[in-house]
Protein backbone atom coordinates (compact mmCIF):
# COMPACT_ATOMS: atom_id res chain seq x y z
CA UNK A 1 0.00 0.00 0.00
CA UNK A 2 1.33 3.43 -0.95
CA UNK A 3 0.55 5.86 1.86
CA UNK A 4 2.87 8.73 1.03
CA UNK A 5 1.22 12.18 0.87
CA UNK A 6 -2.41 11.11 0.96
CA UNK A 7 -3.41 13.51 3.72
CA UNK A 8 -0.49 14.14 6.01
CA UNK A 9 2.06 14.79 3.31
CA UNK A 10 4.50 12.59 5.22
CA UNK A 11 6.81 10.15 3.35
CA UNK A 12 5.20 7.29 5.21
CA UNK A 13 6.90 4.52 3.19
CA UNK A 14 10.38 5.87 3.93
CA UNK A 15 9.44 6.34 7.58
CA UNK A 16 8.28 2.70 7.85
CA UNK A 17 11.44 1.47 6.08
CA UNK A 18 13.59 3.43 8.52
CA UNK A 19 11.73 2.01 11.49
CA UNK A 20 12.04 -1.49 10.01
CA UNK A 21 15.80 -1.05 9.55
CA UNK A 22 16.10 -0.32 13.25
CA UNK A 23 13.90 -3.30 14.14
CA UNK A 24 15.96 -5.59 11.86
CA UNK A 25 19.30 -4.82 13.55
CA UNK A 26 19.16 -8.00 15.74
CA UNK A 27 18.46 -10.11 12.66
CA UNK A 28 21.38 -8.55 10.76
CA UNK A 29 23.68 -9.28 13.69
CA UNK A 30 22.59 -12.92 13.66
CA UNK A 31 23.03 -13.13 9.86
CA UNK A 32 26.55 -11.73 10.18
CA UNK A 33 27.30 -14.29 12.86
CA UNK A 34 26.07 -17.07 10.54
CA UNK A 35 28.40 -15.85 7.78
CA UNK A 36 31.32 -15.82 10.21
CA UNK A 37 30.48 -19.29 11.51
CA UNK A 38 30.18 -20.69 7.98
CA UNK A 39 33.59 -19.28 7.14
CA UNK A 40 35.02 -20.94 10.25
CA UNK A 41 33.32 -24.24 9.38
CA UNK A 42 34.71 -24.17 5.82
CA UNK A 43 38.24 -23.57 7.07
CA UNK A 44 37.95 -26.20 9.80
CA UNK A 45 36.66 -28.75 7.28
CA UNK A 46 39.55 -27.97 4.95
CA UNK A 47 41.99 -28.35 7.83
CA UNK A 48 40.35 -31.63 8.83
CA UNK A 49 40.64 -32.96 5.27
CA UNK A 50 44.36 -32.17 5.30
CA UNK A 51 44.72 -33.95 8.64
CA UNK A 52 42.95 -37.05 7.35
CA UNK A 53 45.32 -37.19 4.38
CA UNK A 54 48.24 -36.79 6.76
CA UNK A 55 46.99 -39.70 8.89
CA UNK A 56 47.41 -42.07 5.95
CA UNK A 57 50.86 -40.74 5.09
CA UNK A 58 51.98 -40.88 8.71
CA UNK A 59 50.75 -44.45 9.01
CA UNK A 60 52.79 -45.43 5.95
CA UNK A 61 55.82 -43.60 7.35
CA UNK A 62 55.72 -45.61 10.59
CA UNK A 63 56.66 -48.80 8.74
CA UNK A 64 60.14 -50.23 9.39
CA UNK A 65 61.03 -49.77 5.70
CA UNK A 66 59.09 -46.57 4.98
CA UNK A 67 62.26 -44.82 3.80
CA UNK A 68 63.42 -47.74 1.69
CA UNK A 69 64.57 -46.56 -1.72
CA UNK A 70 67.02 -48.30 -4.00
CA UNK A 71 68.63 -48.00 -7.39
CA UNK A 72 68.38 -51.28 -9.32
CA UNK A 73 70.48 -51.80 -12.45
CA UNK A 74 71.67 -54.59 -14.74
CA UNK A 75 74.64 -54.71 -17.11
CA UNK A 76 72.39 -55.80 -20.01
CA UNK A 77 69.16 -54.27 -21.29
CA UNK A 78 67.64 -57.75 -21.60
CA UNK A 79 67.49 -58.00 -17.80
CA UNK A 80 65.27 -55.65 -15.79
CA UNK A 81 65.71 -55.32 -12.03
CA UNK A 82 63.17 -54.09 -9.47
CA UNK A 83 63.79 -53.56 -5.77
CA UNK A 84 60.97 -53.40 -3.23
CA UNK A 85 60.78 -51.98 0.29
CA UNK A 86 62.21 -55.16 1.86
CA UNK A 87 65.31 -55.20 -0.38
CA UNK A 88 68.89 -54.80 0.80
CA UNK A 89 72.03 -53.71 -1.02
CA UNK A 90 72.85 -56.61 -3.32
CA UNK A 91 75.06 -57.56 -6.26
CA UNK A 92 75.31 -60.79 -8.22
CA UNK A 93 75.66 -62.21 -11.72
CA UNK A 94 73.02 -64.27 -13.54
CA UNK A 95 73.29 -66.39 -16.66
CA UNK A 96 70.07 -66.65 -18.67
CA UNK A 97 69.83 -70.17 -20.10
CA UNK A 98 66.21 -70.12 -21.34
CA UNK A 99 63.23 -67.80 -21.81
CA UNK A 100 59.70 -68.87 -20.88
CA UNK A 101 57.43 -69.67 -23.83
CA UNK A 102 53.76 -70.43 -24.39
CA UNK A 103 52.62 -73.79 -25.69
CA UNK A 104 51.32 -73.59 -29.26
CA UNK A 105 49.86 -76.22 -31.61
CA UNK A 106 48.53 -76.03 -35.18
CA UNK A 107 46.19 -78.66 -36.57
CA UNK A 108 46.38 -80.32 -39.96
CA UNK A 109 44.55 -78.64 -42.82
CA UNK A 110 40.99 -79.82 -43.31
CA UNK A 111 37.81 -78.85 -45.12
CA UNK A 112 34.92 -76.78 -43.86
CA UNK A 113 32.94 -79.81 -42.62
CA UNK A 114 35.73 -81.73 -40.84
CA UNK A 115 35.42 -80.17 -37.38
CA UNK A 116 32.30 -81.75 -35.93
CA UNK A 117 32.08 -84.04 -32.91
CA UNK A 118 33.48 -83.88 -29.41
CA UNK A 119 37.03 -82.75 -28.66
CA UNK A 120 38.83 -82.88 -25.32
CA UNK A 121 41.44 -80.42 -24.06
CA UNK A 122 43.87 -82.00 -21.58
CA UNK A 123 45.91 -79.67 -19.36
CA UNK A 124 49.40 -80.44 -18.06
CA UNK A 125 47.94 -81.54 -14.72
CA UNK A 126 45.57 -83.98 -16.42
CA UNK A 127 42.42 -81.86 -16.18
CA UNK A 128 40.08 -82.69 -19.05
CA UNK A 129 37.61 -80.29 -20.65
CA UNK A 130 35.21 -81.59 -23.30
CA UNK A 131 34.37 -79.20 -26.14
CA UNK A 132 31.52 -79.85 -28.58
CA UNK A 133 31.05 -77.27 -31.37
CA UNK A 134 27.55 -76.37 -32.57
CA UNK A 135 28.53 -77.02 -36.18
CA UNK A 136 31.20 -78.65 -38.31
CA UNK A 137 33.19 -75.58 -39.43
CA UNK A 138 36.57 -74.61 -38.02
CA UNK A 139 35.00 -71.37 -36.78
CA UNK A 140 32.48 -73.40 -34.76
CA UNK A 141 35.25 -75.38 -33.06
CA UNK A 142 37.40 -72.30 -32.40
CA UNK A 143 34.41 -70.52 -30.85
CA UNK A 144 33.67 -73.49 -28.60
CA UNK A 145 37.29 -73.75 -27.44
CA UNK A 146 37.46 -70.05 -26.62
CA UNK A 147 34.13 -70.21 -24.79
CA UNK A 148 35.43 -73.05 -22.59
CA UNK A 149 37.88 -70.58 -20.94
CA UNK A 150 40.56 -73.18 -20.28
CA UNK A 151 43.45 -70.78 -20.81
CA UNK A 152 43.81 -71.88 -24.44
CA UNK A 153 42.88 -69.60 -27.33
CA UNK A 154 41.96 -70.87 -30.78
CA UNK A 155 42.33 -69.02 -34.08
CA UNK A 156 41.27 -70.17 -37.56
CA UNK A 157 44.09 -69.97 -40.14
CA UNK A 158 43.49 -70.27 -43.94
CA UNK A 159 45.36 -73.26 -45.43
CA UNK A 160 44.80 -72.95 -49.17
CA UNK A 161 42.51 -75.25 -51.15
CA UNK A 162 42.17 -78.97 -51.83
CA UNK A 163 42.37 -80.70 -55.22
CA UNK A 164 38.78 -79.68 -55.97
CA UNK A 165 39.48 -76.04 -55.19
CA UNK A 166 37.58 -76.10 -51.90
CA UNK A 167 39.05 -74.00 -49.06
CA UNK A 168 41.05 -75.64 -46.30
CA UNK A 169 41.66 -74.35 -42.79
CA UNK A 170 43.81 -75.00 -39.76
CA UNK A 171 43.23 -74.07 -36.13
CA UNK A 172 46.14 -72.68 -34.16
CA UNK A 173 45.87 -73.16 -30.40
CA UNK A 174 48.03 -71.19 -27.98
CA UNK A 175 48.18 -71.15 -24.20
CA UNK A 176 47.46 -67.79 -22.59
CA UNK A 177 50.26 -68.33 -20.05
CA UNK A 178 53.89 -69.28 -20.51
CA UNK A 179 55.73 -72.11 -18.79
CA UNK A 180 55.70 -75.88 -18.63
CA UNK A 181 52.43 -75.93 -16.70
CA UNK A 182 50.73 -74.20 -19.64
CA UNK A 183 51.23 -77.25 -21.89
CA UNK A 184 48.11 -78.96 -23.25
CA UNK A 185 46.89 -81.47 -25.81
CA UNK A 186 43.72 -81.46 -27.93
CA UNK A 187 42.15 -84.85 -28.64
CA UNK A 188 39.44 -85.92 -31.03
CA UNK A 189 37.08 -87.80 -28.73
CA UNK A 190 35.55 -87.59 -25.29
CA UNK A 191 37.29 -87.64 -21.96
CA UNK A 192 36.44 -91.34 -21.68
CA UNK A 193 38.11 -91.92 -25.05
CA UNK A 194 41.23 -90.16 -23.77
CA UNK A 195 41.28 -92.41 -20.69
CA UNK A 196 40.75 -95.47 -22.86
CA UNK A 197 43.54 -94.46 -25.24
CA UNK A 198 41.20 -94.47 -28.21
CA UNK A 199 41.28 -90.72 -28.85
CA UNK A 200 43.55 -88.99 -31.34
CA UNK A 201 45.93 -86.17 -30.38
CA UNK A 202 45.43 -83.61 -33.17
CA UNK A 203 49.11 -82.56 -32.91
CA UNK A 204 50.12 -86.09 -34.08
CA UNK A 205 47.95 -86.06 -37.19
CA UNK A 206 49.65 -85.76 -40.57
CA UNK A 207 50.26 -82.11 -41.37
CA UNK A 208 49.84 -80.95 -37.75
CA UNK A 209 52.66 -79.67 -35.55
CA UNK A 210 53.66 -78.49 -32.10
CA UNK A 211 54.93 -74.99 -32.86
CA UNK A 212 56.42 -74.27 -29.44
CA UNK A 213 56.60 -76.32 -26.29
CA UNK A 214 55.46 -74.52 -23.17
CA UNK A 215 58.64 -74.10 -21.17
CA UNK A 216 59.95 -72.28 -18.11
CA UNK A 217 62.58 -69.60 -18.09
CA UNK A 218 65.82 -70.70 -16.47
CA UNK A 219 68.70 -68.75 -14.99
CA UNK A 220 71.82 -69.67 -13.06
CA UNK A 221 73.23 -67.73 -10.13
CA UNK A 222 76.86 -68.05 -9.01
CA UNK A 223 77.60 -69.80 -12.33
CA UNK A 224 80.90 -71.67 -12.50
CA UNK A 225 81.26 -71.95 -8.72
CA UNK A 226 80.55 -74.72 -6.27
CA UNK A 227 77.47 -72.74 -5.18
CA UNK A 228 75.93 -72.61 -8.71
CA UNK A 229 72.15 -72.48 -8.38
CA UNK A 230 69.47 -72.89 -11.07
CA UNK A 231 66.14 -71.05 -10.80
CA UNK A 232 63.05 -71.73 -12.92
CA UNK A 233 60.13 -69.39 -13.64
CA UNK A 234 57.04 -69.73 -15.79
CA UNK A 235 56.81 -65.94 -16.23
CA UNK A 236 60.40 -64.84 -16.96
CA UNK A 237 60.53 -63.13 -13.55
CA UNK A 238 62.72 -64.45 -10.74
CA UNK A 239 63.18 -63.45 -7.11
CA UNK A 240 66.94 -63.45 -6.66
CA UNK A 241 66.99 -61.90 -3.19
CA UNK A 242 64.45 -60.66 -0.65
CA UNK A 243 62.57 -57.80 -2.31
CA UNK A 244 64.68 -58.06 -5.49
CA UNK A 245 63.18 -59.40 -8.74
CA UNK A 246 64.75 -59.74 -12.19
CA UNK A 247 62.81 -60.14 -15.43
CA UNK A 248 64.66 -61.64 -18.40
CA UNK A 249 63.85 -61.32 -22.10
CA UNK A 250 66.78 -62.96 -23.91
CA UNK A 251 69.18 -65.84 -23.45
CA UNK A 252 72.71 -64.81 -22.46
CA UNK A 253 75.77 -67.01 -22.27
CA UNK A 254 77.75 -64.47 -20.29
CA UNK A 255 76.73 -63.46 -16.75
CA UNK A 256 74.63 -60.30 -16.44
CA UNK A 257 75.55 -58.26 -13.38
CA UNK A 258 72.63 -57.22 -11.19
CA UNK A 259 73.22 -54.42 -8.66
CA UNK A 260 70.87 -53.04 -5.99
CA UNK A 261 72.12 -50.06 -3.98
CA UNK A 262 70.60 -47.71 -1.44
CA UNK A 263 69.34 -44.46 -2.92
CA UNK A 264 70.12 -41.98 -0.15
CA UNK A 265 68.84 -39.04 -2.20
CA UNK A 266 65.42 -40.63 -2.70
CA UNK A 267 65.25 -41.55 0.99
CA UNK A 268 66.04 -37.98 2.00
CA UNK A 269 63.51 -36.59 -0.48
CA UNK A 270 60.81 -38.87 0.93
CA UNK A 271 61.48 -37.76 4.51
CA UNK A 272 61.68 -34.11 3.48
CA UNK A 273 58.30 -34.24 1.72
CA UNK A 274 56.68 -35.66 4.86
CA UNK A 275 58.20 -33.03 7.18
CA UNK A 276 57.40 -30.17 4.79
CA UNK A 277 53.77 -31.18 4.63
CA UNK A 278 53.53 -30.92 8.43
CA UNK A 279 55.45 -27.61 8.37
CA UNK A 280 52.96 -26.24 5.83
CA UNK A 281 50.09 -27.33 8.07
CA UNK A 282 51.60 -25.55 11.08
CA UNK A 283 52.16 -22.40 9.02
CA UNK A 284 48.57 -22.55 7.83
CA UNK A 285 47.33 -22.69 11.41
CA UNK A 286 49.62 -19.83 12.41
CA UNK A 287 48.42 -17.63 9.56
CA UNK A 288 44.79 -18.40 10.38
CA UNK A 289 45.33 -17.52 14.03
CA UNK A 290 46.81 -14.06 13.50
CA UNK A 291 44.93 -10.91 14.48
CA UNK A 292 45.61 -7.82 12.38
CA UNK A 293 45.43 -4.72 14.59
CA UNK A 294 44.19 -1.71 12.68
CA UNK A 295 45.34 1.88 13.15
CA UNK A 296 43.53 4.28 15.45
CA UNK A 297 39.88 4.36 14.44
CA UNK A 298 40.22 1.23 12.22
CA UNK A 299 38.84 -2.25 12.85
CA UNK A 300 41.00 -5.08 14.18
CA UNK A 301 40.71 -8.15 11.93
CA UNK A 302 40.76 -11.57 13.58
CA UNK A 303 42.05 -14.69 11.84
CA UNK A 304 39.64 -17.53 11.14
CA UNK A 305 41.30 -19.65 13.87
CA UNK A 306 41.98 -16.82 16.33
CA UNK A 307 40.91 -17.85 19.81
CA UNK A 308 40.02 -21.41 18.75
CA UNK A 309 41.39 -23.59 21.55
CA UNK A 310 40.92 -26.83 19.57
CA UNK A 311 43.07 -25.61 16.69
CA UNK A 312 45.61 -24.13 19.12
CA UNK A 313 45.90 -27.46 20.94
CA UNK A 314 46.24 -29.29 17.62
CA UNK A 315 49.10 -27.02 16.67
CA UNK A 316 50.84 -27.66 19.97
CA UNK A 317 50.36 -31.43 19.74
CA UNK A 318 51.80 -31.58 16.21
CA UNK A 319 54.80 -29.47 17.20
CA UNK A 320 55.44 -31.69 20.23
CA UNK A 321 55.22 -34.83 18.09
CA UNK A 322 57.89 -33.45 15.77
CA UNK A 323 60.36 -32.04 18.29
CA UNK A 324 60.27 -34.13 21.48
CA UNK A 325 63.06 -36.70 21.88
CA UNK A 326 62.48 -40.39 21.15
CA UNK A 327 64.12 -42.58 23.81
CA UNK A 328 66.38 -39.68 24.66
CA UNK A 329 67.35 -38.98 21.03
CA UNK A 330 66.37 -35.59 19.62
CA UNK A 331 64.82 -35.41 16.12
CA UNK A 332 67.31 -32.62 15.44
CA UNK A 333 70.01 -35.30 15.16
CA UNK A 334 68.46 -36.31 11.83
CA UNK A 335 67.75 -32.75 10.70
CA UNK A 336 64.18 -32.26 12.01
CA UNK A 337 63.91 -29.18 14.23
CA UNK A 338 61.62 -26.33 15.30
CA UNK A 339 62.99 -22.81 15.73
CA UNK A 340 62.28 -20.49 18.67
CA UNK A 341 59.57 -18.91 16.50
CA UNK A 342 57.84 -22.26 16.06
CA UNK A 343 58.91 -22.87 12.45
CA UNK A 344 59.43 -26.55 11.56
CA UNK A 345 62.37 -27.18 9.23
CA UNK A 346 64.23 -30.08 7.62
CA UNK A 347 67.98 -30.23 7.06
CA UNK A 348 68.47 -32.56 4.08
CA UNK A 349 72.25 -32.63 4.44
CA UNK A 350 72.07 -33.60 8.10
CA UNK A 351 69.47 -36.27 7.38
CA UNK A 352 71.61 -37.73 4.58
CA UNK A 353 74.61 -37.84 6.90
CA UNK A 354 72.55 -39.64 9.55
CA UNK A 355 71.45 -42.20 6.96
CA UNK A 356 75.00 -42.82 5.86
CA UNK A 357 76.19 -43.16 9.46
CA UNK A 358 73.42 -45.44 10.79
CA UNK A 359 70.51 -46.12 8.39
CA UNK A 360 68.68 -48.43 10.81
CA UNK A 361 68.62 -45.99 13.73
CA UNK A 362 67.68 -43.14 11.39
CA UNK A 363 64.74 -45.19 10.09
CA UNK A 364 63.68 -46.11 13.64
CA UNK A 365 63.74 -42.48 14.80
CA UNK A 366 61.85 -41.26 11.72
CA UNK A 367 59.24 -44.03 12.10
CA UNK A 368 58.75 -43.17 15.79
CA UNK A 369 58.16 -39.50 14.95
CA UNK A 370 55.71 -40.49 12.21
CA UNK A 371 53.92 -42.75 14.70
CA UNK A 372 53.37 -39.82 17.05
CA UNK A 373 52.09 -37.70 14.17
CA UNK A 374 49.68 -40.49 13.23
CA UNK A 375 48.36 -40.57 16.80
CA UNK A 376 47.82 -36.80 16.95
CA UNK A 377 46.21 -36.48 13.52
CA UNK A 378 43.98 -39.46 14.17
CA UNK A 379 42.90 -38.08 17.56
CA UNK A 380 41.81 -34.80 15.98
CA UNK A 381 40.48 -35.90 12.58
CA UNK A 382 38.66 -39.18 13.30
CA UNK A 383 35.37 -38.96 11.42
CA UNK A 384 33.36 -40.11 14.44
CA UNK A 385 34.94 -38.70 17.60
CA UNK A 386 37.91 -36.60 16.44
CA UNK A 387 38.36 -33.41 18.44
CA UNK A 388 38.38 -31.26 15.31
CA UNK A 389 35.43 -33.21 13.91
CA UNK A 390 33.46 -32.49 17.08
CA UNK A 391 34.43 -28.83 16.85
CA UNK A 392 33.01 -28.70 13.31
CA UNK A 393 29.84 -30.47 14.42
CA UNK A 394 29.40 -27.95 17.25
CA UNK A 395 29.78 -25.02 14.86
CA UNK A 396 27.26 -26.57 12.47
CA UNK A 397 24.76 -27.01 15.31
CA UNK A 398 25.22 -23.37 16.28
CA UNK A 399 24.59 -22.25 12.69
CA UNK A 400 21.44 -24.35 12.59
CA UNK A 401 20.19 -22.65 15.77
CA UNK A 402 21.04 -19.20 14.40
CA UNK A 403 19.15 -19.94 11.18
CA UNK A 404 16.10 -20.84 13.24
CA UNK A 405 16.40 -17.49 15.00
CA UNK A 406 16.58 -15.72 11.63
CA UNK A 407 13.41 -17.47 10.50
CA UNK A 408 11.64 -16.32 13.66
CA UNK A 409 12.90 -12.78 13.13
CA UNK A 410 11.55 -12.85 9.57
CA UNK A 411 8.09 -13.63 10.92
CA UNK A 412 8.42 -11.01 13.66
CA UNK A 413 9.56 -8.31 11.24
CA UNK A 414 6.82 -9.16 8.78
CA UNK A 415 4.29 -8.68 11.56
CA UNK A 416 6.01 -5.46 12.63
CA UNK A 417 5.78 -4.01 9.10
CA UNK A 418 2.11 -4.97 8.86
CA UNK A 419 1.44 -3.21 12.17
CA UNK A 420 3.25 -0.03 11.07
CA UNK A 421 1.45 0.06 7.75
CA UNK A 422 -1.87 -0.45 9.50
CA UNK A 423 -1.09 2.27 12.04
CA UNK A 424 -0.09 4.86 9.46
CA UNK A 425 -3.01 3.90 7.27
CA UNK A 426 -5.36 4.54 10.18
CA UNK A 427 -3.54 7.83 10.82
CA UNK A 428 -4.26 8.95 7.27
CA UNK A 429 -7.90 7.90 7.66
CA UNK A 430 -8.26 9.87 10.88
CA UNK A 431 -6.57 12.88 9.32
CA UNK A 432 -8.93 12.60 6.39
CA UNK A 433 -11.92 12.62 8.74
CA UNK A 434 -10.52 15.60 10.63
CA UNK A 435 -9.93 17.39 7.38
CA UNK A 436 -13.52 16.71 6.31
CA UNK A 437 -14.84 17.98 9.63
CA UNK A 438 -12.65 21.06 9.32
CA UNK A 439 -14.01 21.77 5.87
CA UNK A 440 -17.59 21.33 7.09
CA UNK A 441 -17.04 23.64 10.06
CA UNK A 442 -15.40 26.18 7.82
CA UNK A 443 -18.37 26.12 5.47
CA UNK A 444 -20.80 26.46 8.38
CA UNK A 445 -18.91 29.38 9.83
CA UNK A 446 -18.85 31.01 6.45
CA UNK A 447 -22.64 30.63 6.19
CA UNK A 448 -23.17 32.21 9.58
CA UNK A 449 -20.95 35.11 8.63
CA UNK A 450 -22.91 35.73 5.43
CA UNK A 451 -26.26 35.64 7.31
CA UNK A 452 -25.04 38.13 9.90
CA UNK A 453 -23.80 40.52 7.22
CA UNK A 454 -27.23 40.42 5.44
CA UNK A 455 -29.07 41.32 8.68
Beta strands, then each sheet from edge to edge (+ up, - down):
strand 1: 70-74
strand 2: 79-83
strand 3: 90-98
strand 4: 102-106
strand 5: 118-123
strand 6: 128-132
strand 7: 152-161
strand 8: 167-178
strand 9: 184-188
strand 10: 200-201
strand 11: 209-212
strand 12: 217-221
strand 13: 229-233
strand 14: 237-241
strand 15: 244-248
strand 16: 252-262
strand 17: 291-292
strand 18: 301-302
strand 19: 336-338
strand 20: 344-346
sheet 1: 1+ 16- 3+ 12- 13+
sheet 2: 2+ 15- 14+
sheet 3: 7+ 8- 4+ 11-
sheet 4: 6+ 5- 9+ 10-
sheet 5: 17+ 18-
sheet 6: 19+ 20-
end
